[in-house]
Amino acid sequence: MKTLRLAATGLAVSAAVIGLQVTAGAQSGRNHDDRVTATLVGRQEVPIVSTVARGRFDAKVAGDESSLEWNLTYSGLQGTVTQAHIHIAQRNVNGGIVIWLCQTAASPAPAAAGPVAECPQTATGSLSLSGVVTSANVIAVATQQFGGDLGEVIDAIRAGFAYANVHTNPSLGGEIRGQLLIKE
């Protein structure tokens, strides 16, 4: 009886392992576009910022993961925008910049970011920016041992370890921020 029970247990474990491998294989061979979303608010900044400003980040990951098509909308900022980015870090922690969404002459993107849009220079009304990034636009973050590949950014987004934020002249560390999430 013990031999039969052990054999049945072994078969169940083998079946579970095979099931995990099949599931993992199906996940890594994605053939659909992931939708990424975030609501940006001051209380998600680290440290928090008291602001009425709000924003929205939406993106689509290409099925082959070769690009990220994004749109950033914001309103109610307490000053002019100096820059906006995607960072790698979990919630409540500041992390390195991996993708520049916009820049200004006073806060330019590094050359490694490739061409980066200019941030609109107004503090009033609702503004929207959009663009497409590829691995050529991703910046390595040595202190986080992040190599600078778009696939790494996408993996971090899927794991909940990336955020977008908008920096302004009164809030140089960022006025609004939102953790990026995959929308099913």
Buried (B, 14 or more C-beta within 10 A) or exposed (E): EEEEEEEEEEEEEEEEEEEEEEEEEEEEEBEEBBEBEBBBBBEBBBEEBEBEBBBBBBBBBBEEBEBBBBBBBBBBBBBBBBBBBBBBBEEEEBBBBBBBBBBBEEBEBEEEBBEBBEBBEEBEEEBEBEBEBEBEBBBBBEEBEBEBBBEBBBBBBBEEBBBBBBBBBBBEEBBBBBBBBBEE
